[in-house]
Amino acid sequence: MTPTVADIVALPVVQQGEPEVLCAAGLDRQVRWVHVSDVADLSQLLQGGELVLTRGAALRRSPRRYLKRLARARAVGVVVEVGVDNAPLAQAVGDVAQELGLALVFLHKQIKFVEVTEEVHREIVADQYAEVDFARRTHEIFTDLSTRRASTADIADAAAGLLDTPVIVEDLAHQAVAVAAAGRRAADFLSGWERRSRLHAAGESPDGPDHPWSVVPVGRGDEHWARLIAPRAHAGHGRAAMVLERAAQALIIHRMAEQSRADMEHQAQAGLIDDVLQLRIRSEEEAATRAFALGMAASPHYLPATVRARDWPSDADVAAAQRRTTDLLDLVARAVKAQGHAGIFSVRGPGEVGMVLAMNPARGRGPGGDDEALRHLNAALRRDGVRVVGAGDLVLGVAGSSRGLLDGIRRIPEAAHVAEVAVRLPSRNADVFAVSDIRLRGLLRLLRDDPRVQRFAEAELQALILHDLETGDNCMDVLRGYLELAHHKSALAQRMHLSRPALYAKLARIERILDVDLADGESATSLHVALLFLDGRAAARHGAAAGAQAR
């Protein structure tokens, strides 16, 4: 470590001179070099950070001028040896040094200045060599890690080992994604981590002013995506900053390498899916061989699925929109692998990822089978969706499983149709949809903007709507309940709080107004479809109005 003025004063060779500290203002300052001179004006000879050793003739003649020139040259202090008259320095000289912030030490006995310079310079050179050697080792370690494409945890461990202090890699949500404890108990420094990290990001000192953090952002330019933090760095701040900066560079290289590899995999997987859908590949053997080479696992059955966001943000910046969809693709692929499943994936549109899954047999055991595994997968997607792509309301549409991979890929459009309809259905906590879940109501929601369906619905129910508007009657509610309850009149009377004769009268009135026979199956189906369509449009308008009001 670079010696301070106090360290030099404490050396045995200096102690032989019986030093007296006349001004302690700069005793804790580091000494870059020791300069021996009795020249009255050293301002042109010093570069800053020097400790001056002198017999003090110029200092005694004009103490203020001499010390001001040293302060202007950024010296850190003066050691004055006893003069020929053996007279001590006046206390007033110490007051001047105190005013200028210079350490001032008077030696009551003569010493050999050359012994001081030799010992101090030897220590300074050794310290500089140690710093160079430390920088070399740091460079070699992180270069090797980058070459080996080491993980985030490996990079954090290396930084912690070099600094002998815990190192944390946190994401932009202040979650510790990698922790290197450096032999400590993680609980000792991770307690209340998110709160403490947010305080530090706001400019406060979460562990007090005596325990400053060393922090380096990770990313290129203004696009930071993580922070490297050494909350208890024992090494000098310069070392901590250097190590964390090299670790940050290694993390960036690691991320770029992983993204490049992932991009190549995703492009190859998307190309395979397109080749099958465009009928360029018609052989199960060829499709399976290519898929297995891309990380797909052999399975007794394959599950076509599509992930889609309900409210995918629109972005005028095409590059930003593409980047967000790519982030969604990465999120889906990582979630599938984290659950122990295998798959091939392809971006099918903004906020939409199609895939074929080979489900982990261990996850499919139990009463829920694949359904339970899909619910766990979707829960993971929804949990991380907001943080990664700003969209947590993700739905998972699935088609029927296939024994062959070729057929599984061909059924991705079916899963995409399910997801497309599902995003228009009311949000649920567990948004996993199969074909059986969307049924007629989902289809009508998909067609709610089709003017032909709208004309059909209006023609079917217009007379009854006008009747209710003119009379204040509730015939539409009665018809809705009658169709929902599958013509169960007793249950309908109980729901509507009507007597059976009153209900029969209302049903007869509905038949006269619409000129239909409600007992006729086709008539009832036609009315039910029209009613579901109008209810869906009304719900959509209500939802849009509520969203606008919230904004």
Secondary structure, 3 states (H helix, E strand, C coil): CCCEHHHHHCCHHHHCCCEEEEECCCCCCECCEEEECCCCCCCCCCCCCEEEEECCHHHHHCHHHHHHHHHHCCCCEEEEECCCCCCCCCHHHHHHHHHHCCEEEEECCCCCHHHHHHHHHHHHHHHHHHHHHHHHHHHHHHHHHHHCCCCHHHHHHHHHHHHCCCEEEEECCCCEEEEECCCCCHHHHHCCHHHHHHHHHCCCCCCCCCCCCEEEEEEECCEEEEEEEECCCCCCHHHHHHHHHHHHHHHHHHHHHHHHHHHHHHHHHHHHHHHHHCCCCCCHHHHHHHHHHCCCCCCCCEEEEEEEECCCCCCCCHHHHHHHHHHHHHHHHHHHHHCCCEEEEEEEECCEEEEEEECCCCCCCCCCHHHHHHHHHHHHHHHHHHHHHCCCCEEEEECCCECCHHHHHHCHHHHHHHHHHHCCCCCCCCCEECHHHHHHHHHHHHCCCCHHHHHHHHHHHHHHHHHHHHHCCCHHHHHHHHHHCCCCHHHHHHHHCCCHHHHHHHHHHHHHHHCCCCCCHHHHHHHHHHHHHHHHHHHHHHHHHHHHHHC
